[in-house]
Amino acid sequence: MGAASKAGDWAFKAFTAGLGVATIYLTATFSVNVYRGLSWHKAQSKINNDNTNEEAT
């Protein structure tokens, strides 16, 4: 096994490790953004319901 082959193996391992880290990061940030979006939407719905109830009385 030559030095070029070892360098290629290490480059491939570093590349795939980077892809793994990027995938985990993007999955985590996507999940956080979905949670924030749902929380925001729920808060907006609650505000709208409160305003509707106040106008009815």
PDB file of N, H, CA, C and O in Angstrom:
ATOM      1  N   MET A   1       0.854  -1.169   0.000  1.00  0.00           N
ATOM      2  CA  MET A   1       0.000   0.000   0.000  1.00  0.00           C
ATOM      3  C   MET A   1       0.897   1.228   0.000  1.00  0.00           C
ATOM      4  O   MET A   1       1.729   1.406   0.890  1.00  0.00           O
ATOM      5  N   GLY A   2       0.719   2.067  -1.002  1.00  0.00           N
ATOM      6  H   GLY A   2       0.043   1.923  -1.725  1.00  0.00           H
ATOM      7  CA  GLY A   2       1.582   3.235  -1.133  1.00  0.00           C
ATOM      8  C   GLY A   2       1.099   4.425  -0.315  1.00  0.00           C
ATOM      9  O   GLY A   2       0.001   4.432   0.240  1.00  0.00           O
ATOM     10  N   ALA A   3       1.960   5.422  -0.267  1.00  0.00           N
ATOM     11  H   ALA A   3       2.853   5.417  -0.718  1.00  0.00           H
ATOM     12  CA  ALA A   3       1.640   6.632   0.489  1.00  0.00           C
ATOM     13  C   ALA A   3       0.445   7.363  -0.121  1.00  0.00           C
ATOM     14  O   ALA A   3      -0.375   7.928   0.603  1.00  0.00           O
ATOM     15  N   ALA A   4       0.347   7.354  -1.446  1.00  0.00           N
ATOM     16  H   ALA A   4       1.013   6.895  -2.034  1.00  0.00           H
ATOM     17  CA  ALA A   4      -0.772   8.021  -2.103  1.00  0.00           C
ATOM     18  C   ALA A   4      -2.087   7.333  -1.764  1.00  0.00           C
ATOM     19  O   ALA A   4      -3.112   7.991  -1.584  1.00  0.00           O
ATOM     20  N   SER A   5      -2.055   6.030  -1.680  1.00  0.00           N
ATOM     21  H   SER A   5      -1.223   5.495  -1.827  1.00  0.00           H
ATOM     22  CA  SER A   5      -3.260   5.281  -1.329  1.00  0.00           C
ATOM     23  C   SER A   5      -3.693   5.584   0.099  1.00  0.00           C
ATOM     24  O   SER A   5      -4.880   5.756   0.376  1.00  0.00           O
ATOM     25  N   LYS A   6      -2.710   5.648   1.009  1.00  0.00           N
ATOM     26  H   LYS A   6      -1.746   5.508   0.783  1.00  0.00           H
ATOM     27  CA  LYS A   6      -3.041   5.980   2.400  1.00  0.00           C
ATOM     28  C   LYS A   6      -3.600   7.395   2.508  1.00  0.00           C
ATOM     29  O   LYS A   6      -4.543   7.646   3.257  1.00  0.00           O
ATOM     30  N   ALA A   7      -3.005   8.316   1.748  1.00  0.00           N
ATOM     31  H   ALA A   7      -2.238   8.112   1.139  1.00  0.00           H
ATOM     32  CA  ALA A   7      -3.481   9.696   1.763  1.00  0.00           C
ATOM     33  C   ALA A   7      -4.909   9.767   1.224  1.00  0.00           C
ATOM     34  O   ALA A   7      -5.743  10.507   1.746  1.00  0.00           O
ATOM     35  N   GLY A   8      -5.175   9.005   0.194  1.00  0.00           N
ATOM     36  H   GLY A   8      -4.497   8.404  -0.230  1.00  0.00           H
ATOM     37  CA  GLY A   8      -6.530   8.959  -0.369  1.00  0.00           C
ATOM     38  C   GLY A   8      -7.523   8.384   0.626  1.00  0.00           C
ATOM     39  O   GLY A   8      -8.643   8.878   0.755  1.00  0.00           O
ATOM     40  N   ASP A   9      -7.102   7.328   1.336  1.00  0.00           N
ATOM     41  H   ASP A   9      -6.191   6.927   1.232  1.00  0.00           H
ATOM     42  CA  ASP A   9      -7.976   6.739   2.352  1.00  0.00           C
ATOM     43  C   ASP A   9      -8.300   7.747   3.455  1.00  0.00           C
ATOM     44  O   ASP A   9      -9.449   7.873   3.878  1.00  0.00           O
ATOM     45  N   TRP A  10      -7.271   8.462   3.913  1.00  0.00           N
ATOM     46  H   TRP A  10      -6.338   8.360   3.569  1.00  0.00           H
ATOM     47  CA  TRP A  10      -7.489   9.455   4.968  1.00  0.00           C
ATOM     48  C   TRP A  10      -8.363  10.604   4.480  1.00  0.00           C
ATOM     49  O   TRP A  10      -9.202  11.113   5.223  1.00  0.00           O
ATOM     50  N   ALA A  11      -8.163  11.010   3.228  1.00  0.00           N
ATOM     51  H   ALA A  11      -7.481  10.597   2.625  1.00  0.00           H
ATOM     52  CA  ALA A  11      -8.974  12.087   2.663  1.00  0.00           C
ATOM     53  C   ALA A  11     -10.441  11.653   2.584  1.00  0.00           C
ATOM     54  O   ALA A  11     -11.345  12.426   2.901  1.00  0.00           O
ATOM     55  N   PHE A  12     -10.661  10.415   2.159  1.00  0.00           N
ATOM     56  H   PHE A  12      -9.927   9.787   1.901  1.00  0.00           H
ATOM     57  CA  PHE A  12     -12.025   9.898   2.068  1.00  0.00           C
ATOM     58  C   PHE A  12     -12.660   9.797   3.451  1.00  0.00           C
ATOM     59  O   PHE A  12     -13.824  10.155   3.628  1.00  0.00           O
ATOM     60  N   LYS A  13     -11.898   9.310   4.433  1.00  0.00           N
ATOM     61  H   LYS A  13     -10.952   9.020   4.289  1.00  0.00           H
ATOM     62  CA  LYS A  13     -12.423   9.201   5.793  1.00  0.00           C
ATOM     63  C   LYS A  13     -12.752  10.574   6.366  1.00  0.00           C
ATOM     64  O   LYS A  13     -13.773  10.740   7.032  1.00  0.00           O
ATOM     65  N   ALA A  14     -11.898  11.554   6.114  1.00  0.00           N
ATOM     66  H   ALA A  14     -11.068  11.420   5.572  1.00  0.00           H
ATOM     67  CA  ALA A  14     -12.154  12.915   6.598  1.00  0.00           C
ATOM     68  C   ALA A  14     -13.388  13.496   5.918  1.00  0.00           C
ATOM     69  O   ALA A  14     -14.204  14.158   6.561  1.00  0.00           O
ATOM     70  N   PHE A  15     -13.522  13.252   4.633  1.00  0.00           N
ATOM     71  H   PHE A  15     -12.860  12.715   4.111  1.00  0.00           H
ATOM     72  CA  PHE A  15     -14.677  13.748   3.890  1.00  0.00           C
ATOM     73  C   PHE A  15     -15.971  13.135   4.402  1.00  0.00           C
ATOM     74  O   PHE A  15     -16.943  13.853   4.635  1.00  0.00           O
ATOM     75  N   THR A  16     -15.996  11.824   4.579  1.00  0.00           N
ATOM     76  H   THR A  16     -15.206  11.241   4.389  1.00  0.00           H
ATOM     77  CA  THR A  16     -17.209  11.163   5.059  1.00  0.00           C
ATOM     78  C   THR A  16     -17.510  11.547   6.506  1.00  0.00           C
ATOM     79  O   THR A  16     -18.678  11.659   6.878  1.00  0.00           O
ATOM     80  N   ALA A  17     -16.486  11.751   7.324  1.00  0.00           N
ATOM     81  H   ALA A  17     -15.537  11.660   7.022  1.00  0.00           H
ATOM     82  CA  ALA A  17     -16.719  12.216   8.695  1.00  0.00           C
ATOM     83  C   ALA A  17     -17.330  13.614   8.674  1.00  0.00           C
ATOM     84  O   ALA A  17     -18.236  13.908   9.454  1.00  0.00           O
ATOM     85  N   GLY A  18     -16.841  14.473   7.789  1.00  0.00           N
ATOM     86  H   GLY A  18     -16.105  14.234   7.155  1.00  0.00           H
ATOM     87  CA  GLY A  18     -17.401  15.809   7.647  1.00  0.00           C
ATOM     88  C   GLY A  18     -18.859  15.771   7.208  1.00  0.00           C
ATOM     89  O   GLY A  18     -19.682  16.548   7.691  1.00  0.00           O
ATOM     90  N   LEU A  19     -19.171  14.866   6.295  1.00  0.00           N
ATOM     91  H   LEU A  19     -18.502  14.235   5.903  1.00  0.00           H
ATOM     92  CA  LEU A  19     -20.566  14.722   5.874  1.00  0.00           C
ATOM     93  C   LEU A  19     -21.449  14.260   7.040  1.00  0.00           C
ATOM     94  O   LEU A  19     -22.583  14.713   7.191  1.00  0.00           O
ATOM     95  N   GLY A  20     -20.914  13.360   7.850  1.00  0.00           N
ATOM     96  H   GLY A  20     -19.993  12.992   7.727  1.00  0.00           H
ATOM     97  CA  GLY A  20     -21.665  12.886   9.010  1.00  0.00           C
ATOM     98  C   GLY A  20     -21.932  14.002  10.003  1.00  0.00           C
ATOM     99  O   GLY A  20     -23.046  14.140  10.508  1.00  0.00           O
ATOM    100  N   VAL A  21     -20.917  14.791  10.280  1.00  0.00           N
ATOM    101  H   VAL A  21     -20.012  14.679   9.869  1.00  0.00           H
ATOM    102  CA  VAL A  21     -21.076  15.921  11.207  1.00  0.00           C
ATOM    103  C   VAL A  21     -22.066  16.928  10.635  1.00  0.00           C
ATOM    104  O   VAL A  21     -22.921  17.434  11.363  1.00  0.00           O
ATOM    105  N   ALA A  22     -21.963  17.223   9.356  1.00  0.00           N
ATOM    106  H   ALA A  22     -21.268  16.812   8.765  1.00  0.00           H
ATOM    107  CA  ALA A  22     -22.882  18.171   8.729  1.00  0.00           C
ATOM    108  C   ALA A  22     -24.316  17.652   8.786  1.00  0.00           C
ATOM    109  O   ALA A  22     -25.246  18.423   9.020  1.00  0.00           O
ATOM    110  N   THR A  23     -24.495  16.365   8.575  1.00  0.00           N
ATOM    111  H   THR A  23     -23.739  15.739   8.385  1.00  0.00           H
ATOM    112  CA  THR A  23     -25.835  15.770   8.628  1.00  0.00           C
ATOM    113  C   THR A  23     -26.429  15.881  10.024  1.00  0.00           C
ATOM    114  O   THR A  23     -27.596  16.238  10.181  1.00  0.00           O
ATOM    115  N   ILE A  24     -25.628  15.577  11.031  1.00  0.00           N
ATOM    116  H   ILE A  24     -24.680  15.287  10.904  1.00  0.00           H
ATOM    117  CA  ILE A  24     -26.107  15.676  12.414  1.00  0.00           C
ATOM    118  C   ILE A  24     -26.453  17.121  12.752  1.00  0.00           C
ATOM    119  O   ILE A  24     -27.487  17.383  13.366  1.00  0.00           O
ATOM    120  N   TYR A  25     -25.599  18.057  12.358  1.00  0.00           N
ATOM    121  H   TYR A  25     -24.758  17.843  11.859  1.00  0.00           H
ATOM    122  CA  TYR A  25     -25.843  19.478  12.624  1.00  0.00           C
ATOM    123  C   TYR A  25     -27.125  19.951  11.950  1.00  0.00           C
ATOM    124  O   TYR A  25     -27.957  20.604  12.580  1.00  0.00           O
ATOM    125  N   LEU A  26     -27.285  19.626  10.675  1.00  0.00           N
ATOM    126  H   LEU A  26     -26.609  19.095  10.163  1.00  0.00           H
ATOM    127  CA  LEU A  26     -28.468  20.067   9.949  1.00  0.00           C
ATOM    128  C   LEU A  26     -29.738  19.426  10.505  1.00  0.00           C
ATOM    129  O   LEU A  26     -30.781  20.078  10.556  1.00  0.00           O
ATOM    130  N   THR A  27     -29.670  18.175  10.917  1.00  0.00           N
ATOM    131  H   THR A  27     -28.823  17.646  10.875  1.00  0.00           H
ATOM    132  CA  THR A  27     -30.820  17.509  11.524  1.00  0.00           C
ATOM    133  C   THR A  27     -31.210  18.194  12.823  1.00  0.00           C
ATOM    134  O   THR A  27     -32.392  18.423  13.081  1.00  0.00           O
ATOM    135  N   ALA A  28     -30.221  18.521  13.637  1.00  0.00           N
ATOM    136  H   ALA A  28     -29.261  18.336  13.428  1.00  0.00           H
ATOM    137  CA  ALA A  28     -30.495  19.175  14.920  1.00  0.00           C
ATOM    138  C   ALA A  28     -31.089  20.559  14.709  1.00  0.00           C
ATOM    139  O   ALA A  28     -32.073  20.912  15.358  1.00  0.00           O
ATOM    140  N   THR A  29     -30.504  21.353  13.807  1.00  0.00           N
ATOM    141  H   THR A  29     -29.704  21.067  13.280  1.00  0.00           H
ATOM    142  CA  THR A  29     -31.020  22.707  13.598  1.00  0.00           C
ATOM    143  C   THR A  29     -32.404  22.666  12.956  1.00  0.00           C
ATOM    144  O   THR A  29     -33.249  23.508  13.260  1.00  0.00           O
ATOM    145  N   PHE A  30     -32.645  21.703  12.079  1.00  0.00           N
ATOM    146  H   PHE A  30     -31.959  21.019  11.832  1.00  0.00           H
ATOM    147  CA  PHE A  30     -33.970  21.566  11.475  1.00  0.00           C
ATOM    148  C   PHE A  30     -35.010  21.248  12.547  1.00  0.00           C
ATOM    149  O   PHE A  30     -36.099  21.823  12.556  1.00  0.00           O
ATOM    150  N   SER A  31     -34.665  20.328  13.450  1.00  0.00           N
ATOM    151  H   SER A  31     -33.781  19.861  13.443  1.00  0.00           H
ATOM    152  CA  SER A  31     -35.597  19.961  14.523  1.00  0.00           C
ATOM    153  C   SER A  31     -35.901  21.159  15.421  1.00  0.00           C
ATOM    154  O   SER A  31     -37.050  21.376  15.804  1.00  0.00           O
ATOM    155  N   VAL A  32     -34.875  21.931  15.755  1.00  0.00           N
ATOM    156  H   VAL A  32     -33.941  21.755  15.444  1.00  0.00           H
ATOM    157  CA  VAL A  32     -35.080  23.120  16.593  1.00  0.00           C
ATOM    158  C   VAL A  32     -35.962  24.123  15.869  1.00  0.00           C
ATOM    159  O   VAL A  32     -36.846  24.720  16.483  1.00  0.00           O
ATOM    160  N   ASN A  33     -35.740  24.318  14.587  1.00  0.00           N
ATOM    161  H   ASN A  33     -35.022  23.833  14.088  1.00  0.00           H
ATOM    162  CA  ASN A  33     -36.541  25.275  13.826  1.00  0.00           C
ATOM    163  C   ASN A  33     -37.997  24.827  13.703  1.00  0.00           C
ATOM    164  O   ASN A  33     -38.905  25.657  13.753  1.00  0.00           O
ATOM    165  N   VAL A  34     -38.223  23.535  13.543  1.00  0.00           N
ATOM    166  H   VAL A  34     -37.485  22.861  13.502  1.00  0.00           H
ATOM    167  CA  VAL A  34     -39.596  23.026  13.490  1.00  0.00           C
ATOM    168  C   VAL A  34     -40.275  23.269  14.833  1.00  0.00           C
ATOM    169  O   VAL A  34     -41.423  23.711  14.873  1.00  0.00           O
ATOM    170  N   TYR A  35     -39.581  22.986  15.930  1.00  0.00           N
ATOM    171  H   TYR A  35     -38.648  22.627  15.897  1.00  0.00           H
ATOM    172  CA  TYR A  35     -40.147  23.210  17.265  1.00  0.00           C
ATOM    173  C   TYR A  35     -40.486  24.689  17.471  1.00  0.00           C
ATOM    174  O   TYR A  35     -41.563  25.020  17.969  1.00  0.00           O
ATOM    175  N   ARG A  36     -39.569  25.568  17.089  1.00  0.00           N
ATOM    176  H   ARG A  36     -38.694  25.300  16.685  1.00  0.00           H
ATOM    177  CA  ARG A  36     -39.821  27.011  17.242  1.00  0.00           C
ATOM    178  C   ARG A  36     -40.997  27.453  16.380  1.00  0.00           C
ATOM    179  O   ARG A  36     -41.818  28.264  16.811  1.00  0.00           O
ATOM    180  N   GLY A  37     -41.077  26.926  15.177  1.00  0.00           N
ATOM    181  H   GLY A  37     -40.410  26.268  14.827  1.00  0.00           H
ATOM    182  CA  GLY A  37     -42.185  27.287  14.292  1.00  0.00           C
ATOM    183  C   GLY A  37     -43.518  26.831  14.841  1.00  0.00           C
ATOM    184  O   GLY A  37     -44.497  27.577  14.798  1.00  0.00           O
ATOM    185  N   LEU A  38     -43.568  25.610  15.358  1.00  0.00           N
ATOM    186  H   LEU A  38     -42.773  25.004  15.393  1.00  0.00           H
ATOM    187  CA  LEU A  38     -44.815  25.123  15.937  1.00  0.00           C
ATOM    188  C   LEU A  38     -45.191  25.909  17.184  1.00  0.00           C
ATOM    189  O   LEU A  38     -46.367  26.202  17.401  1.00  0.00           O
ATOM    190  N   SER A  39     -44.205  26.254  18.005  1.00  0.00           N
ATOM    191  H   SER A  39     -43.249  26.016  17.828  1.00  0.00           H
ATOM    192  CA  SER A  39     -44.470  27.049  19.200  1.00  0.00           C
ATOM    193  C   SER A  39     -44.998  28.431  18.815  1.00  0.00           C
ATOM    194  O   SER A  39     -45.944  28.934  19.422  1.00  0.00           O
ATOM    195  N   TRP A  40     -44.382  29.036  17.809  1.00  0.00           N
ATOM    196  H   TRP A  40     -43.614  28.627  17.316  1.00  0.00           H
ATOM    197  CA  TRP A  40     -44.821  30.357  17.353  1.00  0.00           C
ATOM    198  C   TRP A  40     -46.252  30.275  16.819  1.00  0.00           C
ATOM    199  O   TRP A  40     -47.085  31.131  17.119  1.00  0.00           O
ATOM    200  N   HIS A  41     -46.525  29.250  16.033  1.00  0.00           N
ATOM    201  H   HIS A  41     -45.848  28.555  15.789  1.00  0.00           H
ATOM    202  CA  HIS A  41     -47.855  29.104  15.452  1.00  0.00           C
ATOM    203  C   HIS A  41     -48.903  28.903  16.541  1.00  0.00           C
ATOM    204  O   HIS A  41     -49.995  29.466  16.468  1.00  0.00           O
ATOM    205  N   LYS A  42     -48.575  28.108  17.539  1.00  0.00           N
ATOM    206  H   LYS A  42     -47.688  27.650  17.598  1.00  0.00           H
ATOM    207  CA  LYS A  42     -49.508  27.875  18.644  1.00  0.00           C
ATOM    208  C   LYS A  42     -49.766  29.175  19.402  1.00  0.00           C
ATOM    209  O   LYS A  42     -50.904  29.453  19.778  1.00  0.00           O
ATOM    210  N   ALA A  43     -48.722  29.975  19.630  1.00  0.00           N
ATOM    211  H   ALA A  43     -47.797  29.749  19.324  1.00  0.00           H
ATOM    212  CA  ALA A  43     -48.880  31.254  20.319  1.00  0.00           C
ATOM    213  C   ALA A  43     -49.749  32.201  19.498  1.00  0.00           C
ATOM    214  O   ALA A  43     -50.582  32.913  20.058  1.00  0.00           O
ATOM    215  N   GLN A  44     -49.566  32.218  18.187  1.00  0.00           N
ATOM    216  H   GLN A  44     -48.889  31.640  17.732  1.00  0.00           H
ATOM    217  CA  GLN A  44     -50.374  33.080  17.337  1.00  0.00           C
ATOM    218  C   GLN A  44     -51.834  32.655  17.375  1.00  0.00           C
ATOM    219  O   GLN A  44     -52.727  33.500  17.428  1.00  0.00           O
ATOM    220  N   SER A  45     -52.077  31.363  17.349  1.00  0.00           N
ATOM    221  H   SER A  45     -51.351  30.676  17.305  1.00  0.00           H
ATOM    222  CA  SER A  45     -53.445  30.853  17.399  1.00  0.00           C
ATOM    223  C   SER A  45     -54.102  31.226  18.726  1.00  0.00           C
ATOM    224  O   SER A  45     -55.278  31.587  18.757  1.00  0.00           O
ATOM    225  N   LYS A  46     -53.349  31.140  19.814  1.00  0.00           N
ATOM    226  H   LYS A  46     -52.393  30.846  19.789  1.00  0.00           H
ATOM    227  CA  LYS A  46     -53.887  31.490  21.129  1.00  0.00           C
ATOM    228  C   LYS A  46     -54.232  32.974  21.182  1.00  0.00           C
ATOM    229  O   LYS A  46     -55.277  33.344  21.717  1.00  0.00           O
ATOM    230  N   ILE A  47     -53.373  33.826  20.635  1.00  0.00           N
ATOM    231  H   ILE A  47     -52.524  33.526  20.200  1.00  0.00           H
ATOM    232  CA  ILE A  47     -53.644  35.265  20.604  1.00  0.00           C
ATOM    233  C   ILE A  47     -54.905  35.543  19.786  1.00  0.00           C
ATOM    234  O   ILE A  47     -55.759  36.330  20.194  1.00  0.00           O
ATOM    235  N   ASN A  48     -55.011  34.893  18.635  1.00  0.00           N
ATOM    236  H   ASN A  48     -54.317  34.254  18.304  1.00  0.00           H
ATOM    237  CA  ASN A  48     -56.192  35.093  17.788  1.00  0.00           C
ATOM    238  C   ASN A  48     -57.462  34.619  18.486  1.00  0.00           C
ATOM    239  O   ASN A  48     -58.498  35.277  18.388  1.00  0.00           O
ATOM    240  N   ASN A  49     -57.402  33.499  19.182  1.00  0.00           N
ATOM    241  H   ASN A  49     -56.560  32.965  19.262  1.00  0.00           H
ATOM    242  CA  ASN A  49     -58.566  32.997  19.904  1.00  0.00           C
ATOM    243  C   ASN A  49     -58.943  33.928  21.040  1.00  0.00           C
ATOM    244  O   ASN A  49     -60.130  34.158  21.270  1.00  0.00           O
ATOM    245  N   ASP A  50     -57.980  34.465  21.751  1.00  0.00           N
ATOM    246  H   ASP A  50     -57.015  34.279  21.564  1.00  0.00           H
ATOM    247  CA  ASP A  50     -58.243  35.398  22.847  1.00  0.00           C
ATOM    248  C   ASP A  50     -58.902  36.665  22.315  1.00  0.00           C
ATOM    249  O   ASP A  50     -59.846  37.174  22.921  1.00  0.00           O
ATOM    250  N   ASN A  51     -58.416  37.175  21.195  1.00  0.00           N
ATOM    251  H   ASN A  51     -57.650  36.762  20.703  1.00  0.00           H
ATOM    252  CA  ASN A  51     -58.988  38.378  20.602  1.00  0.00           C
ATOM    253  C   ASN A  51     -60.413  38.133  20.120  1.00  0.00           C
ATOM    254  O   ASN A  51     -61.269  39.008  20.249  1.00  0.00           O
ATOM    255  N   THR A  52     -60.670  36.973  19.578  1.00  0.00           N
ATOM    256  H   THR A  52     -59.975  36.262  19.473  1.00  0.00           H
ATOM    257  CA  THR A  52     -62.013  36.638  19.104  1.00  0.00           C
ATOM    258  C   THR A  52     -62.979  36.542  20.277  1.00  0.00           C
ATOM    259  O   THR A  52     -64.114  37.006  20.177  1.00  0.00           O
ATOM    260  N   ASN A  53     -62.554  35.953  21.377  1.00  0.00           N
ATOM    261  H   ASN A  53     -61.631  35.576  21.458  1.00  0.00           H
ATOM    262  CA  ASN A  53     -63.394  35.827  22.551  1.00  0.00           C
ATOM    263  C   ASN A  53     -63.692  37.189  23.166  1.00  0.00           C
ATOM    264  O   ASN A  53     -64.805  37.402  23.646  1.00  0.00           O
ATOM    265  N   GLU A  54     -62.746  38.110  23.167  1.00  0.00           N
ATOM    266  H   GLU A  54     -61.842  37.936  22.776  1.00  0.00           H
ATOM    267  CA  GLU A  54     -62.956  39.441  23.728  1.00  0.00           C
ATOM    268  C   GLU A  54     -63.934  40.241  22.889  1.00  0.00           C
ATOM    269  O   GLU A  54     -64.730  41.011  23.427  1.00  0.00           O
ATOM    270  N   GLU A  55     -63.882  40.065  21.567  1.00  0.00           N
ATOM    271  H   GLU A  55     -63.236  39.439  21.130  1.00  0.00           H
ATOM    272  CA  GLU A  55     -64.784  40.790  20.683  1.00  0.00           C
ATOM    273  C   GLU A  55     -66.206  40.266  20.798  1.00  0.00           C
ATOM    274  O   GLU A  55     -67.158  41.022  20.603  1.00  0.00           O
ATOM    275  N   ALA A  56     -66.365  38.997  21.108  1.00  0.00           N
ATOM    276  H   ALA A  56     -65.591  38.383  21.267  1.00  0.00           H
ATOM    277  CA  ALA A  56     -67.697  38.396  21.205  1.00  0.00           C
ATOM    278  C   ALA A  56     -68.425  38.838  22.453  1.00  0.00           C
ATOM    279  O   ALA A  56     -69.655  38.856  22.473  1.00  0.00           O
ATOM    280  N   THR A  57     -67.690  39.197  23.502  1.00  0.00           N
ATOM    281  H   THR A  57     -66.690  39.182  23.486  1.00  0.00           H
ATOM    282  CA  THR A  57     -68.352  39.574  24.758  1.00  0.00           C
ATOM    283  C   THR A  57     -68.592  41.045  24.853  1.00  0.00           C
ATOM    284  O   THR A  57     -69.140  41.518  25.848  1.00  0.00           O
TER     285      THR A  57
END
